[in-house]
């Protein structure tokens, strides 16, 4: 099976400065997070940072999911942290 993203939910991890989301390969759940600096230039710690990061994720979700699929296809792990380097 291939990696899919049927659940569009995502959450902001302020401590890790990441957006967390999940993918599914059949019955297996794969955890992903993407560093906020990979998808937005907003400054963390501002009152609107969370909303800005989530909006940036939503806008770029197709390309983020493509990068996640590529990472998963290479190594088939259960947890991934995507950084700006993954988007080059």
C-alpha positions in Angstrom: 0.0 0.0 0.0 1.0 3.6 -0.4 1.1 6.3 2.2 -2.2 8.3 2.5 -3.3 11.2 4.6 -7.1 10.7 5.1 -7.1 12.6 8.4 -6.5 16.3 7.7 -6.0 17.1 11.4 -2.7 18.7 12.4 -1.5 20.3 15.6 1.1 22.8 16.6 3.9 21.7 19.0 5.2 25.0 20.5 8.0 23.4 22.4 9.3 21.6 19.3 8.4 24.4 16.9 6.7 21.8 14.7 3.4 21.0 13.1 2.4 17.4 13.8 0.3 15.2 11.4 -0.2 11.6 10.6 -0.2 9.4 7.5 -1.4 5.8 7.1 0.1 2.9 5.2 -2.7 0.4 5.3 -3.4 -0.2 9.0 -0.1 1.4 10.2 -0.1 5.0 11.4 3.0 7.0 10.6 3.8 10.1 12.7 5.2 13.2 11.0 6.2 16.6 12.1 7.4 19.5 10.0 9.6 22.2 11.4 7.8 25.5 11.3 10.8 27.3 9.7 10.4 24.9 6.8 7.0 26.3 5.9 6.8 29.8 7.4 9.0 32.8 8.2 6.7 33.9 11.1 8.4 34.4 14.4 7.6 32.0 17.2 6.3 33.3 20.5 4.1 35.8 18.9 0.4 35.7 19.8 -0.5 34.7 16.2 2.3 32.3 15.6 0.2 29.1 16.0 -2.5 30.3 13.6 0.1 31.5 11.1 1.9 28.1 11.2 -1.3 26.1 10.8 -2.4 28.3 7.9 1.0 27.9 6.3 0.7 24.1 6.7 -2.8 24.1 5.2 -1.7 26.1 2.2 1.3 23.9 1.6 -0.3 20.6 2.6 -0.1 18.9 -0.8 3.7 19.6 -1.1 4.2 18.7 2.6 2.4 15.3 2.0 4.6 14.7 -1.1 7.8 15.3 0.9 6.5 13.0 3.6 5.7 10.3 1.1 9.2 10.6 -0.4 10.8 10.3 3.0 8.6 7.3 3.9 9.3 5.6 0.6 13.1 5.9 1.3 13.2 4.4 4.8 9.8 3.1 6.0 10.1 4.3 9.6 7.2 5.1 11.9 8.3 8.6 12.9 9.6 11.4 10.8 10.7 15.0 11.4 10.8 17.0 8.2 13.1 20.0 8.0 13.7 22.8 5.5 16.4 20.5 3.9 13.7 18.0 2.9 11.9 20.7 0.8 14.9 21.5 -1.4 
